Amino acid sequence: MSTLLADTSNPDLELLYTVNGWAKDAPHWLDSLVSWIGEYGILLGLFALCAVGWLQARRRPDAPVAVAGVLWAPLAVVAAELANLPIAAIVNRPRPFVDHPGLDVLVAGKAGTHSFVSDHATMSMTVAVALFLVNRRLGAIAGGLALLQGFCRLFMGVHYPTDVLGGYALATAVALLLAPLAMALLVPLCHAVSRTAAAPLITAGPAGAAKRRRRAAVDRPRPEQEHPAATDSDLAA
């Protein structure tokens, strides 16, 4: 059955064969390691980066805005994956090993799923772009992991290079284009939470401590309230 993008260009297929060929020549333990990294490890690493970004954002002077930016990362992943559903259904591209059985497939259970665009590439690059908007250093690290994710998917024989590139493009578009709308909703929400008992989720460190000290100063009784002025009878006594 002919499907859209079923026949890839030669460079696309040649690059896949080249990278996947390294898996055929690699020892079994390396294949297993790359498979775990490409399937689960990088996603766990990106989750850890988001946690670090949240902890750092809480200590910034603009903590509510920074936390809102970090919160956009996982929400952007959800938005990108939802956007990918109709794309995958319309393109309906089978996995590369379906049309090219000579590939060394390192992970099972992918035969009945769509190849374009790569979900793993989409998720990893979405986190990278969203984090870069609020924390460039963490975003750059996440970007490196996203590139490694794409390599792993080719090494594992489950995606064409264009599947990975399509995932990167979709991720970048969603993370950037929807960021203004998301921040317009998330920043007021984070400001509101920072004024409640859940404030430690939003602010911490010097900024949060300063706010708590100001709040305590407002609530603290004044000296004249703690020690009422002496009355005439007291003076007489």
Protein Blocks (a to p, Z undefined) as FASTA:
>chain_A
ZZehklccfklmmmmmmmmmmmmmpcfklmmmmmmmmmmmmmmmmmmmmmmmmmmmmmpm
klmmmmmmmmmmmmmmmmmmmmmmmmmmmnopacfklmmmmbccfbghklmpcfbdcfkl
mmmmmmmmmmmmmomklmmmmmmmmmmmmmmmmmnopacfklmmmmmmmmmmmmmmmmmm
mmmmmmmmmmmmmmmmklmmmggcjllmmmmmmmmmmmpccfklmmgcddfklmmZZ
